[in-house]
Amino acid sequence: MLVVHVHISVKPECVAAFEEATAANVRESLKEPGIARFDLARQMDAPTRYVLVEAYRNAEAPAKHKETRHYA
């Protein structure tokens, strides 16, 4: 298993759009056979900072994920 943490800072005026787009990405990503978990966390003391926690079942899964439509 490979776990990736993606730290993201979002402009305050873009938070709603980011959350909407990311929720769709999470839903679709969880359908991929190579993904075990795909979570979004928002930092409580800095509401424009997020972390995506991506857990892949094997070393090839991240590359396959990057080929998907929802990743783009």
C-alpha positions in Angstrom: 0.0 0.0 0.0 1.2 3.5 -0.8 -0.3 6.5 1.0 0.0 10.0 -0.4 -0.8 13.3 1.5 -1.5 16.2 -0.8 -1.5 19.6 1.1 -3.6 22.2 -0.6 -4.1 26.0 0.1 -7.2 27.4 -1.5 -8.0 31.1 -2.1 -10.9 32.1 0.2 -13.2 33.0 -2.7 -12.6 29.6 -4.3 -13.4 27.3 -1.3 -16.9 26.4 -2.3 -15.9 25.6 -5.9 -12.9 23.6 -4.7 -15.0 21.6 -2.2 -17.6 20.8 -4.9 -15.0 19.7 -7.5 -13.0 17.7 -4.9 -16.1 15.9 -3.6 -16.8 14.7 -7.2 -13.2 13.7 -7.5 -13.3 11.7 -4.3 -16.5 9.9 -5.3 -15.1 8.9 -8.7 -11.7 8.0 -7.3 -13.2 5.6 -4.8 -14.6 3.6 -7.7 -11.0 2.9 -9.0 -9.9 -0.7 -8.2 -6.4 0.6 -7.2 -7.6 3.0 -4.6 -8.3 1.8 -1.0 -9.1 5.2 0.5 -9.4 8.7 -0.7 -10.2 11.3 1.9 -10.4 15.1 2.1 -9.7 16.8 5.4 -10.0 20.5 6.2 -7.8 22.2 8.7 -9.9 23.4 11.6 -7.7 26.4 12.5 -7.1 27.4 8.8 -10.3 26.9 6.8 -8.6 27.4 3.5 -6.1 24.6 4.0 -6.8 21.0 3.1 -5.2 17.6 2.9 -6.1 14.8 0.5 -5.2 11.4 1.9 -4.9 8.9 -1.0 -4.3 5.3 -0.2 -3.3 3.1 -3.2 -3.3 -0.6 -3.3 -0.1 -0.9 -5.3 2.7 1.2 -6.9 1.0 1.4 -10.3 -2.3 2.8 -9.0 -1.3 6.5 -8.7 -0.3 6.6 -12.4 -3.6 4.9 -13.4 -5.5 7.5 -11.2 -3.8 10.3 -13.1 -5.1 9.0 -16.4 -8.8 9.3 -15.3 -11.2 11.9 -16.4 -12.0 13.0 -12.9 -8.4 13.6 -12.1 -8.1 16.1 -14.9 
